[in-house]
Amino acid sequence: MDDPNSRLLADETPLPDTIDARLRQQLTFLIEVDKLKTILRQSPLAADRRRENDAEHSWHLAMMVIILAEHADEPIDIGHTIKLVLIHDLVEIYAGDTPIYHPTMGADQAEREIKAAEQLFGLLPEDQAAEIRALWDEFEARTTPEARFAKAMDRLEPQLLNWMARGGTWQSPGITADDVRARKAAIGDASKALWNASLEIIGEGERRGWARPGR
């Protein structure tokens, strides 16, 4: 059986052959990443009774970077950080979403996502493929202030959605408020202020019964 990920969206309605080869590669990539809008996450939207998709999530993170950058413990380049959050989940087009509270899916996550990065970013011209891959690797490594803040936004955004849902994924089977705190700790690597706010949100959710008491 053919791998469904090997079939590009652009192949369904091929671009004109007269388009410049480099531009054709770029447009093919941009068409392919439209698939991000179809990758559902576990978090419920605050504004509607459905789950958010990866494209909505990435947009929300970009907005959060702009609004919350002043709370970063280290100076960050806002534009660079926005690039990181817009790119970080593109690999899920091929690798799928890995729910943060799933007991087993994380075991091969790194392997799946590296393979997806090579496949997806390889659609671009070589120089841009290297640039986008470097940004994705930077986000994953979290060795720069920008990457740490980008990861903090990635952890904070679903927390806000779960708060608005009065529990949301906090109520996953077997998950306690202490588990939520542990999985959100990356926020504290980038911003003490946002981490303190996060602890207040989780604690209040626990008091209201939206998250199971810690062990």
Buried (B, 14 or more C-beta within 10 A) or exposed (E): EEEEBEEBEBEEEEEEEEEEEEEBBBBBBEBBBEBBEEBBBBBBBBEEEEBBBBBBBBBBBBEBBEEBBEBBBEEBBBEBBBBBBBBBBBBBBBBBBBBBBBEEBEEEBEEBBBBBBEBBBEBBBEEBBEBBBEBBEBBBEBEBBBBBBBBBBBBBBBBBBBBBBBBBBBBBEEBBBBBBBEBBBBBBBBBEBBBEBBBEBBBEBBEEEBBBEBE
